[in-house]
C-alpha cells in the first residue's frame, strides 16, 4: 500500500502525540490514525485543518498514516487573512 493519499487533519491531541486524518479512498470518506513520529516536518508542521499527503502503513493495531507531509501550508498575511503557500 505505497500509494500517496491526501487528506485533512481533523483531530490532533498534542499531549498524546496522535491524531486522525480524514481522506477519500476513491468513493468513501475515511479516517486514519497517525502519530507525531510520522510527521516529516516535525511537530511545528502539525495543525488541525491542515492538508497533508501521506502513505498508508501497518502497525500492531492496524492501518496508520506514515510519511505525513504538509501539502499546502496555511499562513497569515500582513492583512490578517489566511493564504495557501
C-alpha positions as CSV (number, residue, x, y, z in Angstrom):
1,X,0.0,0.0,0.0
2,X,2.5,2.6,-1.1
3,X,0.1,4.9,-2.9
4,X,0.2,8.5,-1.8
5,X,-3.1,9.9,-0.3
6,X,-4.2,13.4,0.5
7,X,-6.3,14.4,3.5
8,X,-7.1,16.9,6.2
9,X,-6.0,16.6,9.9
10,X,-9.4,16.5,11.6
11,X,-8.2,16.0,15.2
12,X,-4.8,16.1,16.9
13,X,-4.1,15.6,20.6
14,X,-0.8,17.2,21.3
15,X,-0.4,15.7,24.8
16,X,-0.8,12.2,23.4
17,X,1.0,12.9,20.2
18,X,-1.6,11.4,17.9
19,X,-4.4,12.4,15.6
20,X,-6.7,11.4,12.7
21,X,-6.5,12.4,9.1
22,X,-9.8,12.4,7.1
23,X,-9.4,11.4,3.4
24,X,-11.3,9.8,0.5
25,X,-10.3,6.3,-0.7
26,X,-11.9,6.8,-4.1
27,X,-15.6,6.9,-3.1
28,X,-15.8,6.7,0.7
29,X,-14.7,9.2,3.3
30,X,-12.3,7.5,5.8
31,X,-10.4,8.5,8.9
32,X,-6.9,7.1,9.6
33,X,-4.8,7.2,12.8
34,X,-1.4,8.9,12.8
35,X,1.3,9.6,15.3
36,X,3.7,12.6,15.8
37,X,6.6,10.3,14.8
38,X,5.1,10.0,11.3
39,X,5.2,13.8,10.5
40,X,8.1,14.6,8.3
41,X,8.2,18.3,9.2
42,X,8.3,17.7,12.9
43,X,5.7,18.9,15.5
44,X,5.7,22.5,14.2
45,X,4.0,21.3,11.0
46,X,1.1,19.7,12.9
47,X,-2.1,21.8,12.7
48,X,-5.8,20.8,12.7
49,X,-7.4,21.6,9.4
50,X,-4.1,21.5,7.5
51,X,-3.9,19.4,4.3
52,X,-1.3,16.6,4.2
53,X,-0.1,13.9,1.9
54,X,0.7,10.5,3.4
55,X,1.2,6.8,2.8
56,X,-0.8,4.1,4.5
57,X,1.2,1.6,6.5
58,X,0.5,-1.0,9.1
59,X,1.3,-1.2,12.8
60,X,0.3,-3.7,15.5
61,X,-3.2,-2.1,15.7
62,X,-4.0,-1.8,12.0
63,X,-3.6,1.0,9.5
64,X,-1.6,4.1,10.2
65,X,-0.8,7.2,8.1
66,X,3.0,7.3,7.5
67,X,5.4,9.8,5.9
68,X,2.9,12.6,6.6
69,X,3.9,15.9,4.9
70,X,2.2,19.3,4.6
71,X,0.5,19.5,1.2
72,X,-0.4,23.2,1.4
73,X,0.8,25.4,4.3
74,X,-1.7,28.0,5.5
75,X,0.0,31.2,6.6
76,X,-1.2,34.6,7.9
77,X,-0.6,37.6,5.7
78,X,0.1,41.2,6.7
79,X,-3.6,41.9,6.2
80,X,-4.6,39.2,8.7
81,X,-6.1,36.9,6.0
82,X,-5.1,33.3,5.5
83,X,-3.5,32.2,2.3
84,X,-2.1,28.9,0.9
85,X,1.6,28.7,0.2
